[in-house]
């Protein structure tokens, strides 16, 4: 059974492993651990039987939040984990007073773009050459948060 929990220090090694598995420019374990000390950050993990199978991280400044990272273990995808993480993150951020949520996504990541669109995100801009390995534009998506 999946549980959604706020990230703690015991999760950082597994999150770093998922970063390496899912992204061409992964965050280091130390960078992830530093998010625990950042008062602007809020991260959630999805756990199944004590294993981190997904996570989402955000930062909030002056009522506007940005999704920093979202990943689900490749062998656990298409089960609603990313959707559950995003919905829980949105609920937490709205309750905490955030009014807007934005994120960047690779222009070619059709599966993620479809998920975000179903969750009510709309394209609000483009960041040319935002990603490396391979070089690619990012679509900036955003939505208003409501309690």
C-alpha positions as MATLAB code, in Angstrom:
seq = 'XXXXXXXXXXXXXXXXXXXXXXXXXXXXXXXXXXXXXXXXXXXXXXXXXXXXXXXXXXXXXXXXXXXXXXXXXXXXXXXXXXXXXXXXXXXXXXXXXXXXXXXXXXXXXXXXXXXXXXXXXXXXXXXXXXXXXXXXXXXXXXXXXXX';
ca = [
       0.000    0.000    0.000;
       1.334    3.427   -0.944;
       1.813    6.146    1.677;
       2.563    9.809    1.016;
       4.889   11.341    3.600;
       6.905   14.532    4.029;
      10.533   13.862    3.081;
      12.950   13.242    5.939;
      16.660   12.446    6.128;
      16.051    8.692    5.824;
      14.641    9.252    2.308;
      17.510   11.202    0.750;
      19.645    8.266   -0.455;
      16.670    6.605   -2.178;
      15.593    9.918   -3.737;
      19.137   10.468   -5.032;
      19.089    6.961   -6.536;
      15.786    7.738   -8.290;
      17.250   11.042   -9.527;
      20.123    9.134  -11.157;
      17.697    6.614  -12.651;
      15.236    9.180  -14.022;
      17.222   12.278  -15.019;
      20.237   13.064  -17.204;
      21.305   15.860  -14.794;
      20.391   14.433  -11.367;
      20.525   16.296   -8.078;
      23.176   14.987   -5.681;
      22.221   13.366   -2.399;
      23.783   16.346   -0.621;
      21.638   18.819   -2.604;
      18.524   16.846   -1.733;
      19.517   16.702    1.948;
      19.994   20.494    1.944;
      16.346   20.880    0.928;
      15.432   19.589    4.407;
      17.086   22.701    5.871;
      15.529   25.110    3.364;
      12.498   26.770    4.929;
      11.185   27.590    1.436;
      11.093   23.898    0.438;
       8.496   21.177    0.874;
       9.054   17.651   -0.467;
       6.789   14.600   -0.377;
       7.696   10.965   -0.956;
       5.541    8.041   -2.043;
       6.514    4.886   -0.165;
       5.526    1.278   -0.760;
       6.748   -1.225    1.834;
       9.379    1.253    3.060;
      10.753    1.892   -0.440;
      10.624    5.362   -1.991;
       8.857    4.856   -5.332;
       8.321    8.521   -6.136;
       8.785   12.028   -4.851;
       7.985   15.647   -5.560;
       9.795   18.722   -4.295;
       8.789   22.368   -4.279;
       9.935   25.795   -3.187;
       7.657   28.681   -2.272;
       8.483   32.387   -2.254;
       5.911   35.084   -1.498;
       2.876   32.909   -2.173;
       4.172   31.428   -5.431;
       5.418   27.844   -5.552;
       7.548   26.021   -8.104;
       7.835   22.265   -8.553;
      11.554   21.529   -8.416;
      11.480   17.785   -9.141;
       8.928   15.039   -9.691;
       9.909   11.447  -10.367;
       8.430    7.980  -10.135;
      10.416    4.761  -10.331;
      10.246    3.520  -13.952;
       8.818    0.146  -12.883;
       6.016    1.856  -10.917;
       4.821    4.346  -13.536;
       1.258    4.589  -14.896;
      -0.252    3.693  -11.514;
      -1.300    7.182  -10.413;
       1.691    7.835   -8.141;
       2.728   11.097   -9.842;
      -0.881   12.298   -9.847;
      -1.274   11.478   -6.135;
       1.989   13.259   -5.312;
       0.998   16.363   -7.271;
      -2.497   16.499   -5.767;
      -1.114   16.138   -2.230;
       1.526   18.794   -2.936;
      -1.083   21.200   -4.315;
      -3.343   20.670   -1.278;
      -0.454   21.270    1.141;
       0.752   24.389   -0.683;
      -2.754   25.873   -0.954;
      -3.359   25.228    2.751;
      -0.033   26.939    3.500;
      -1.171   30.020    1.559;
       0.446   29.579   -1.825;
      -1.686   30.985   -4.628;
       0.159   29.798   -7.731;
       2.120   26.707   -8.770;
       4.512   26.584  -11.723;
       6.888   24.010  -13.166;
       9.216   23.371  -16.080;
       8.928   20.252  -18.215;
      10.928   19.047  -21.211;
       9.091   20.031  -24.387;
       9.326   16.394  -25.556;
       7.985   14.842  -22.320;
       4.492   14.163  -23.636;
       3.488   11.844  -20.774;
       4.307   14.470  -18.133;
       2.667   17.260  -20.136;
      -0.504   15.152  -20.441;
      -0.541   14.543  -16.668;
      -0.040   18.225  -15.865;
      -2.747   19.215  -18.360;
      -5.195   16.784  -16.711;
      -4.305   18.401  -13.373;
      -5.279   21.833  -14.713;
      -1.898   23.278  -15.684;
      -1.642   25.525  -18.733;
       1.440   26.640  -20.663;
       2.497   30.139  -19.635;
       5.898   30.342  -21.334;
       9.001   28.661  -22.730;
      12.596   28.578  -21.450;
      14.855   28.068  -24.489;
      17.682   25.547  -24.007;
      16.749   25.061  -20.331;
      17.769   21.401  -20.275;
      21.116   19.813  -21.094;
      21.970   16.213  -22.026;
      20.222   16.557  -24.440;
      19.752   20.279  -24.925;
      16.059   21.076  -25.042;
      13.539   23.813  -24.326;
      11.346   23.719  -21.254;
       7.659   24.460  -21.336;
       6.642   26.544  -18.319;
       3.281   25.415  -16.985;
       1.250   27.030  -14.232;
      -2.038   27.010  -12.389;
      -3.811   28.911   -9.633;
      -4.147   27.105   -6.313;
      -7.412   27.177   -4.372;
      -8.136   25.886   -0.885;
];
